[in-house]
Amino acid sequence: MSLTNPILCLFEITDPNLIVTGISKERCSTNQRIHVVHATLSYQLLKCPHCGHKSLIKNGTHMSHLRLGTLSVKGSLKM
């Protein structure tokens, strides 16, 4: 079983076009350990979202960096 679906559910990310390609642990510039989720947003365009023309040319990809809030479940879990 892949862990990507529960991770996306934990952050309430529900886009079905989001494909997680990997998860890694890294250190940021402040020497904090962070988890990085690598993903691709891919969906089929049928027409140009700006002009509506049905002929499309795909010109590559765009990388985005999103910062999600920290999760703290200490004391919130009841057993």
N, C-alpha and C positions, 0 to 999 in steps of 0.2 A: 504494500500500500504506500502510495506517495504521500509525503507530508505537506505538499504544496497546497492542497485544498483546505486542510484545517488552518494553515497559516493565513491564507487569503480570507477565510471565514473569520478568523480572530481579528483581523483588521477591517472587517466588514467590506471587503472588496468583492463585488459580485459581478463584475463584467465578464461575460462568457468569452469574450475575444482576447482576454489576457492569458498568455501562455507563459508559465514560469519555466525558465530554462536552467536555473540553478540558484543555490543559496550558499553564501560564503561568510566567514567571519573575518573581519579586518580591523585594523586600528586606525582611527581618524587622527587628525592633526593635534588634537588635545590628548592623545594617548589613551582614549577610551576605546573599549572593544565594542564594535557594532556588528550587526547582522545585515548583510546586503542581499536583497532579493533581486535577481536578474530576471527580467521578463520581457516579452515582446507583445505589443498590442497589435493584433492583426485582424482586420475585418475586410470583407469584400465591398468595394465601392462600385456602385452601378452607374453613377453619374457624378460629375464634378459638384462638390458641395457649394461652390461659389457661383458658377454660371449655369449649371444644370446640363452641360453638354455630355453626351454619352461616350465620347472618345476620351480615354484617360491614358496618360503616360506616367508611370511611377518612376520617380527620380531618387531612389535611395531611402534611407532611414534617418531618424532624428533621435538622438539620445537625450533623455530627460533624467534629472535627479530629483526625486521626491523624498521629503523627510516626513516620516510618519511619527506620531506621538509615541512616547514610551508607554509600555504596559507595566502596571504594577498590580499584581493580584495578591500581594501579601495581606493577609487578614481578611480578604474578601471571599475566600473559599470556605464553605462549611462542610465538614465531614461528619 
